[in-house]
Structures are given as C-alpha cells and as structure tokens.
Amino acid sequence: MSDASEAVRVYQHFREIFGGETRYRPGRARRTRETSGSEPFTPGRDPRPLGTAIDQLSSQLGWSGPLSQADLLTTWRDIAGEETARHSEPIAIEGGTLQVRCDSTAWATQLRLMRQQLLARIAEVHPGAGVESIRFQGPDAPTWKRGPRSVPGRGPRDTYG
C-alpha cells in the first residue's frame, strides 16, 4: 500500500507544479502565479487545425497573393471551362495582367470576346490573385531570322542595292 500512497503524493506534487489544482498545505502561504498565456494548459492553447495555422502564417508573411496566383494558374481548367482550357494555357501573371497563350488566333479572338466573363470568374474564385486584365496571344509565329533559310544582311528583300 505504501507504493500507492507514494504514487498519489508524486501525482499531486506534479499537478501542483505543472498547473493543476493547488492543494492547501497548512503552514505555507499560497503562491499565486501570474499567467502569461504561453504556459501549457492555459486557455487559448488548444490545438488548431493545420489549414487555419497555415492560412494565418501565409497572411502574416504576405504570401496570400502569390499563392492565390499560383492556384489560379493550376486551376485554369475550372475557371475557363474544359473546352476553352484545351485550347488555351495561362503563362504568367505580371503586373496584374494574366497572360494566356492560345492554340490559334481564332481562339485568342474568341477569348478576347469572353474577357469580362473570365475576369468576373477569376475575381469570384481567386480574389487575392490581383488580376486586373487578361492578355490573350496566339501561337508563336515562325521566324526567318535564324535557321536554314536565313540570309546575312537584308537578304532577298534588298533588291535595289
């Protein structure tokens, strides 16, 4: 039985030291501790969900805008639609302008007509991305400045010497 009473004494001693209920000891003055809020088992120290902690950290460090922009680039299919996303690809967001490369000039023209609807959808889904306008560009045209058909100087255009 002495082991049980010793265990009870140790338990009560630890509770007294580590923030449990203090027990009254005759002959000793009670100590009152001031809580700073950073001690264990104090109110407000309950664990929070990881998503909430990450959201709070990203807003404190100023990462909300860049994270929202990256999310916009990865979820373009949900914003523009399945058919439109097959023929267009967001490239970058620079200075509040979303740059989108299209498969053809016809798709670029069609998306220019849909610009306001796409901007409204982006503002609804990703308000922190900071997208103010969209620039649609067609496919890159071939250049004759380099490659097997290039000619030094002005080349065949220089017919008058």
Secondary structure as a PSIPRED ss2 file (coil, helix, strand):
# PSIPRED VFORMAT (PSIPRED V4.0)

   1 M C   1.000  0.000  0.000
   2 S H   0.000  1.000  0.000
   3 D H   0.000  1.000  0.000
   4 A H   0.000  1.000  0.000
   5 S H   0.000  1.000  0.000
   6 E H   0.000  1.000  0.000
   7 A H   0.000  1.000  0.000
   8 V H   0.000  1.000  0.000
   9 R H   0.000  1.000  0.000
  10 V H   0.000  1.000  0.000
  11 Y H   0.000  1.000  0.000
  12 Q H   0.000  1.000  0.000
  13 H H   0.000  1.000  0.000
  14 F H   0.000  1.000  0.000
  15 R H   0.000  1.000  0.000
  16 E H   0.000  1.000  0.000
  17 I H   0.000  1.000  0.000
  18 F C   1.000  0.000  0.000
  19 G C   1.000  0.000  0.000
  20 G C   1.000  0.000  0.000
  21 E C   1.000  0.000  0.000
  22 T C   1.000  0.000  0.000
  23 R C   1.000  0.000  0.000
  24 Y C   1.000  0.000  0.000
  25 R C   1.000  0.000  0.000
  26 P C   1.000  0.000  0.000
  27 G C   1.000  0.000  0.000
  28 R C   1.000  0.000  0.000
  29 A C   1.000  0.000  0.000
  30 R C   1.000  0.000  0.000
  31 R C   1.000  0.000  0.000
  32 T C   1.000  0.000  0.000
  33 R C   1.000  0.000  0.000
  34 E C   1.000  0.000  0.000
  35 T C   1.000  0.000  0.000
  36 S C   1.000  0.000  0.000
  37 G C   1.000  0.000  0.000
  38 S C   1.000  0.000  0.000
  39 E C   1.000  0.000  0.000
  40 P C   1.000  0.000  0.000
  41 F C   1.000  0.000  0.000
  42 T C   1.000  0.000  0.000
  43 P C   1.000  0.000  0.000
  44 G C   1.000  0.000  0.000
  45 R C   1.000  0.000  0.000
  46 D C   1.000  0.000  0.000
  47 P C   1.000  0.000  0.000
  48 R C   1.000  0.000  0.000
  49 P C   1.000  0.000  0.000
  50 L H   0.000  1.000  0.000
  51 G H   0.000  1.000  0.000
  52 T H   0.000  1.000  0.000
  53 A H   0.000  1.000  0.000
  54 I H   0.000  1.000  0.000
  55 D H   0.000  1.000  0.000
  56 Q H   0.000  1.000  0.000
  57 L H   0.000  1.000  0.000
  58 S H   0.000  1.000  0.000
  59 S H   0.000  1.000  0.000
  60 Q H   0.000  1.000  0.000
  61 L C   1.000  0.000  0.000
  62 G C   1.000  0.000  0.000
  63 W C   1.000  0.000  0.000
  64 S H   0.000  1.000  0.000
  65 G H   0.000  1.000  0.000
  66 P H   0.000  1.000  0.000
  67 L H   0.000  1.000  0.000
  68 S H   0.000  1.000  0.000
  69 Q H   0.000  1.000  0.000
  70 A H   0.000  1.000  0.000
  71 D H   0.000  1.000  0.000
  72 L H   0.000  1.000  0.000
  73 L H   0.000  1.000  0.000
  74 T H   0.000  1.000  0.000
  75 T C   1.000  0.000  0.000
  76 W H   0.000  1.000  0.000
  77 R H   0.000  1.000  0.000
  78 D H   0.000  1.000  0.000
  79 I H   0.000  1.000  0.000
  80 A H   0.000  1.000  0.000
  81 G C   1.000  0.000  0.000
  82 E H   0.000  1.000  0.000
  83 E H   0.000  1.000  0.000
  84 T H   0.000  1.000  0.000
  85 A H   0.000  1.000  0.000
  86 R H   0.000  1.000  0.000
  87 H H   0.000  1.000  0.000
  88 S E   0.000  0.000  1.000
  89 E E   0.000  0.000  1.000
  90 P E   0.000  0.000  1.000
  91 I E   0.000  0.000  1.000
  92 A E   0.000  0.000  1.000
  93 I E   0.000  0.000  1.000
  94 E E   0.000  0.000  1.000
  95 G C   1.000  0.000  0.000
  96 G C   1.000  0.000  0.000
  97 T E   0.000  0.000  1.000
  98 L E   0.000  0.000  1.000
  99 Q E   0.000  0.000  1.000
 100 V E   0.000  0.000  1.000
 101 R E   0.000  0.000  1.000
 102 C E   0.000  0.000  1.000
 103 D C   1.000  0.000  0.000
 104 S C   1.000  0.000  0.000
 105 T H   0.000  1.000  0.000
 106 A H   0.000  1.000  0.000
 107 W H   0.000  1.000  0.000
 108 A H   0.000  1.000  0.000
 109 T H   0.000  1.000  0.000
 110 Q H   0.000  1.000  0.000
 111 L H   0.000  1.000  0.000
 112 R H   0.000  1.000  0.000
 113 L H   0.000  1.000  0.000
 114 M C   1.000  0.000  0.000
 115 R H   0.000  1.000  0.000
 116 Q H   0.000  1.000  0.000
 117 Q H   0.000  1.000  0.000
 118 L H   0.000  1.000  0.000
 119 L H   0.000  1.000  0.000
 120 A H   0.000  1.000  0.000
 121 R H   0.000  1.000  0.000
 122 I H   0.000  1.000  0.000
 123 A H   0.000  1.000  0.000
 124 E H   0.000  1.000  0.000
 125 V H   0.000  1.000  0.000
 126 H C   1.000  0.000  0.000
 127 P H   0.000  1.000  0.000
 128 G H   0.000  1.000  0.000
 129 A H   0.000  1.000  0.000
 130 G C   1.000  0.000  0.000
 131 V C   1.000  0.000  0.000
 132 E C   1.000  0.000  0.000
 133 S E   0.000  0.000  1.000
 134 I E   0.000  0.000  1.000
 135 R E   0.000  0.000  1.000
 136 F E   0.000  0.000  1.000
 137 Q E   0.000  0.000  1.000
 138 G C   1.000  0.000  0.000
 139 P C   1.000  0.000  0.000
 140 D C   1.000  0.000  0.000
 141 A C   1.000  0.000  0.000
 142 P C   1.000  0.000  0.000
 143 T C   1.000  0.000  0.000
 144 W C   1.000  0.000  0.000
 145 K C   1.000  0.000  0.000
 146 R C   1.000  0.000  0.000
 147 G C   1.000  0.000  0.000
 148 P C   1.000  0.000  0.000
 149 R C   1.000  0.000  0.000
 150 S C   1.000  0.000  0.000
 151 V C   1.000  0.000  0.000
 152 P C   1.000  0.000  0.000
 153 G C   1.000  0.000  0.000
 154 R C   1.000  0.000  0.000
 155 G H   0.000  1.000  0.000
 156 P H   0.000  1.000  0.000
 157 R H   0.000  1.000  0.000
 158 D C   1.000  0.000  0.000
 159 T C   1.000  0.000  0.000
 160 Y C   1.000  0.000  0.000
 161 G C   1.000  0.000  0.000
